[in-house]
Amino acid sequence: MRLWHHAMSEKIKITNNLDWDVTRTHEAVSAFPEAALEQLAVVGLDRIVKDADLRAIATHAKSRMGEVGSMGEMFTLRDTDDIVMKVHKHPFSYVGVNAALHEGLAAHRQFSTPNYLGTIMSRNGTQATLMTREPGIELSRVDNKDRSKYERGVHALLQSTASKALASVGVDPNLAHWDWNHNNLLVPAATRDWRDVHNVPITILDQQATQIGTIDDWEKQARPDFSGVARDPRDLATEQAADDAWARLNQSQQLVKN
């Protein structure tokens, strides 16, 4: 269904069983699961996301989280400890892969991901993506003792499980560019060394996509019979664009300027 007012609304199929609503305005495009609006309403973000109001969402940023990343930056939000925001220049395919992975791992006992609550994309590519804040510490903070014995096995298990999770919800696993950087994996704070990592819950963050694609490309890219040529989006231009995006937010509290 399309509404012809100040914005145009439609739906996009993220997985076999998961549709996201899409709102398009002259300035931005937003995409979000309808189920997320109730959680976003608690902190006054539901209407902002639904209206694709990129300028308004910038005013909800509270403080930066941790180190500055080359692909974007994480922010805490005012009035909530449960939702965080990433400002980045990733293509929509990155958001789609992570949202699909969340659904595919929903019933898994050991592995999980943040719940992606929606994203707003400016016409020049700057994005503000909202997700749940997950507990734990980065795997990079676990003592390196015995790491060489266990690391390869942990990564292999992650990749196998995550690939099967995407396939289970109708998304081509080849669309994922798995990045098992230890800053992208959360484990319980009590985890002391790598001997424990095989047996603790692991939260998977920020996986990449092999294809650079807009929201309009997603359904074609996500098909299990996808056979395109993989392209790595993590190039210098993308990284510089992400740096510029969060720098603008820091300087002006505004994600996009005319």
Secondary structure, 3 states (H helix, E strand, C coil): CCCCCCCEEEEEECCCCCEEEEEECCCEEEEECHHHHHHHHCCCCHHHHHCCCHHHHHCCEEEECCCCECCEEEEEECCEEEEEEEEECCCHHHHHHHHHHHHHCCCCCCEECCCEEEEEEECCCCEEEEEECCCCEEHHHCECCCHHHHHHHHHHHHHHHHHHHHHHCCCCHHHEECCCCHHHEEECCCCCECCCHHHCCEEECCCEECCCCCCCCHHHHHCCCCCCCCCCCCCHHHHHHHHHHHHHHHHHCCCCCC
